[in-house]
């Protein structure tokens, strides 16, 4: 199972939809995909994707934390498409122990580097080293 987390996906407009669509097309169906997205989403998907309408826009950060905590204890991989540093920090907080290798993936569409962001990333990497 691959859990694709895209809290802001609510329609077919924008880069979130095209990114997830390309992921689904590239997926050959060997592993089921669950797409965790905005609760109000009204989109159709082929059989390769199991939609999970989950997120309420103004609650998405606490909901992400709770979902990360839950998915960390389930089989499968976690993929956060169009991730932000906040997503990574919430994930690190949700993981009470080091995350197993190859369990989670974060795709950063864009990140403006700064000294404080590098410090935060180093702190997270120290708590969750890759084995």
N, C-alpha and C positions, 0 to 999 in steps of 0.2 A: 504494500500500500504506500502510495505517495500522497501526503497531505499538502495540497497547494493552498497557501494562505494569501488571500488578496482581499483585505477588509473593505476597500473602497470600490470594488467592482460591483456596479449596480446596473450597467447598461452596456450596449455594444459600442458605445462611443469611447474614444480615448485609447491611450496606449496600454492600459491594463487589460482591456478586452482583446486587443490584437496580440499581446504577449501570451496570454493564456490560450488563445486560439491556436497560435503557432506551436505552443507546447503540446496541445492536444493532437494536432496534426502530426507532429514529430513522434508522438508516443505510439508505439506499435502494439499496445494492448497487453503486454506481458504482465504488467503490474497495474492494478486498479488505481485510478486517480480520484481523490476526493477534493473538490474545490470549495473552500470555505470563503464565503463572500458576503456582501451586504444582504441583509434580511429582505430588503425591498426589491432585490434584483428580479427582473422578469425576462429571463433569457432562456433560449433553448440550447441544449447541448446534445452531442451525439452520445452513443453508448459508452465511449471511452471515459467520460467524466460523470462522476456522481456529484451533483450540486448539493452543497450544504449552505442554505441561507441562514446565516448566523449573526452577523454583525449589525448593530445599530450604530449609526455614524458617530453620535456624540459619546457613545460608550465603548468605542472600538479599542481603545488602549487597555482599559481593565479587562475587556473581553479577550483581547489578545493574550494578556498575561495568563488568564485562567485557561484558555485553550492550549497555550504552550505547555503549561503545567500538566494538563491532562494528556496531551499527545506524547509528551516525553516518556510516559509510562505505558504507552501502547506500542505494538509492533508497527513498523513502517518508518518511512523517512518524512522529514518536514522540510518543505521548500517555501520560503517566503519570497514571493516575486515582488519586485519593486520595493525592496526593503529600505528602511531608514535606520539611522543610528538608534533611534528610540525603540524600534522593533528589536534590534539586537540587544539593547540594554534590558528590555522587558524579558526577553528570552533568557538572558543570563541570570536575572533575578528569579525566574520561574524554575530554573535548573538549580536545585539545592546542592547537587553533587556535579562533578565534571561530566559533561555530555559525552556519550560514547562516540568514537570516531565514525564518520559517515552517517550520522543520525540527522543532522540539520544542515541546510544550505540557505544562504541569504544572497539574493541578487540585488546589488546596489545599482540602480539605474544611473544615479548621479550622486556624487558627494563632494562638496567643496572642502578640501583639506584645511585643517587648522591645528594649531598646537594642542588645544584642549581636546579635539576629537581624537587625535593620535594618542593622547594620554588615556582617554576612555577606552579606546580599542586595545591598547596594551594591557590595561587593567582587566578587561574581559578575557583577553587571550591568556593572561596569567592564571585566571581562575578556571579556565576551560582549555587546557593544553591539548593539542592534537597528539595522540599517541602513535 
